[in-house]
Amino acid sequence: MENLDNIDLQILKQLQENSNINTKELASKLFLTVTPVYERIKRLERDGYIMKYVALLDKKKLNLGMTVFCNVRLKEHAKNVGSNFVKDIVALPEIIECYNIAGDYDFMLKILVEDMPSYQDFVMNKLSTIENIGNTHSVFVMGEIKNSTALAI
C-alpha cells in the first residue's frame, strides 16, 4: 500500500461500494476531473490492486439458500496428494471458497446448496469420491449476521 495515496484509497473504496460507477460520477465525488481518475483506475488495475469486477448475486433467489462450512482432514500430506485434492475441490461448483488452514483440519470449504437433501447428495456423490479425505466436520449456517466483500482500507 506504500504506493497508494488518499485519492487512490478513495477510488478503491468507491469501487468496492459500486463497481458500476462511471468515471464521471467517481470524479465528481472526489472533486477531480475525469482524466486523472481514469488514469488512476487503469494504474490500480495494472498494478493488481483491482483484480476484477463482479456482480454479486442473491443466493436465495438462485435456490442456494443453505451455506455449509465443511472442515476436511486429509489422510496423508504428500505434495501430490494435496495437489490432487485441490484440483478436485476446484472442479466442484458447490464449493465457492476453499482455504488451507492450520489446526485440527487441513482445509475449510464454504459450500452453497439448496437444502439439507442437496447437501447430503453433495457429500455422498461428490465430496466422498475425492481421494485421501480422512474425515470431515460440517457446520450449518442458521443465519447470516455479516457478509461483506469490502476490504477495510
C-alpha positions in Angstrom: 0.0 0.0 0.0 3.0 2.3 0.1 2.3 3.4 -3.5 -1.3 4.4 -2.8 -2.2 7.9 -1.8 -5.5 9.1 -0.2 -7.1 9.6 -3.6 -6.2 6.0 -4.7 -7.8 4.7 -1.4 -10.9 6.8 -2.0 -11.2 5.4 -5.5 -10.9 1.8 -4.2 -13.5 2.4 -1.5 -15.9 3.8 -4.0 -15.4 1.0 -6.4 -15.9 -1.6 -3.6 -19.2 0.0 -2.9 -20.3 0.2 -6.5 -18.1 -1.1 -9.3 -20.6 0.1 -11.9 -19.9 3.8 -11.0 -18.7 5.6 -14.2 -15.6 7.6 -14.2 -17.5 10.9 -14.5 -19.6 10.2 -11.3 -16.5 9.0 -9.5 -14.5 12.1 -10.4 -17.4 14.3 -9.2 -17.4 12.5 -5.8 -13.7 13.0 -5.5 -13.8 16.7 -6.8 -11.4 15.8 -9.6 -11.6 15.8 -13.4 -12.3 12.6 -15.4 -8.9 12.1 -16.9 -6.8 11.7 -13.7 -9.4 9.4 -12.2 -9.5 7.3 -15.3 -5.7 7.1 -15.3 -5.6 6.2 -11.6 -8.1 3.4 -12.1 -6.1 2.0 -15.0 -3.0 2.1 -12.9 -4.7 0.4 -10.0 -5.9 -2.4 -12.4 -2.5 -2.7 -14.0 -0.8 -2.9 -10.6 -3.2 -5.6 -9.4 -5.0 -3.7 -6.7 -8.2 -4.1 -8.7 -8.3 -7.8 -9.7 -11.7 -7.9 -11.4 -15.2 -6.5 -11.4 -18.1 -8.8 -10.5 -21.9 -8.9 -9.9 -23.0 -10.1 -6.5 -25.9 -12.5 -6.9 -28.8 -13.3 -4.5 -28.1 -16.9 -3.5 -31.6 -17.4 -2.1 -33.2 -16.3 -5.4 -31.0 -18.8 -7.1 -32.1 -21.6 -4.7 -28.8 -21.8 -2.9 -30.1 -20.8 0.5 -28.1 -23.2 2.6 -24.5 -22.3 3.5 -22.3 -25.0 5.0 -18.7 -24.8 6.2 -17.0 -28.1 5.9 -13.6 -28.8 7.5 -11.6 -31.5 5.9 -8.7 -33.6 7.2 -6.5 -35.4 4.7 -5.3 -39.0 5.4 -1.8 -38.1 4.2 0.0 -34.9 3.3 2.3 -35.7 0.4 2.7 -32.9 -2.1 0.9 -34.7 -4.9 -1.9 -35.8 -2.7 -2.6 -32.2 -1.6 -2.4 -31.0 -5.2 -4.8 -33.6 -6.4 -7.2 -32.7 -3.6 -7.1 -29.0 -4.6 -7.7 -29.9 -8.2 -10.7 -32.0 -7.3 -12.1 -29.3 -5.0 -11.8 -26.5 -7.5 -13.8 -28.6 -10.0 -16.9 -28.7 -7.7 -19.2 -25.7 -8.3 -21.0 -26.0 -5.0 -17.7 -25.1 -3.2 -17.4 -21.4 -3.6 -14.4 -20.9 -1.2 -11.6 -23.2 -0.1 -8.9 -22.3 2.5 -5.8 -24.3 3.6 -5.9 -23.9 7.4 -3.9 -24.8 10.4 -5.2 -26.7 13.4 -7.2 -30.0 13.6 -8.2 -29.8 10.0 -6.3 -29.1 6.7 -8.9 -27.3 4.7 -12.1 -25.3 5.2 -14.7 -25.3 2.5 -17.6 -22.9 2.0 -20.4 -24.7 0.2 -23.7 -23.4 -1.1 -26.6 -25.8 -1.8 -30.3 -25.6 -1.9 -31.2 -27.5 1.3 -30.2 -30.4 3.5 -31.1 -33.2 1.0 -29.0 -31.3 -1.6 -26.1 -31.2 0.9 -26.5 -34.9 1.6 -26.4 -35.6 -2.1 -23.3 -33.5 -2.5 -21.5 -35.3 0.3 -22.5 -38.8 -0.8 -22.0 -38.3 -4.6 -19.2 -35.7 -4.9 -17.2 -35.0 -1.8 -16.9 -38.6 -0.8 -15.5 -39.5 -4.2 -12.4 -37.4 -3.6 -9.4 -39.5 -2.7 -7.5 -39.1 0.6 -10.1 -37.4 2.7 -9.7 -38.7 6.2 -12.7 -37.1 7.8 -14.9 -34.1 7.6 -16.8 -31.9 10.0 -19.8 -29.8 8.7 -21.2 -26.7 10.3 -24.5 -25.4 9.0 -25.3 -21.7 8.9 -28.5 -20.8 10.7 -28.4 -17.1 10.0 -26.0 -14.7 8.3 -25.0 -11.8 10.5 -22.4 -10.0 8.3 -21.4 -10.7 4.7 -19.2 -8.1 3.1 -16.9 -8.1 0.1 -15.3 -4.8 1.0 -11.8 -4.8 2.4 -11.0 -2.4 5.3 -8.7 0.1 3.6 
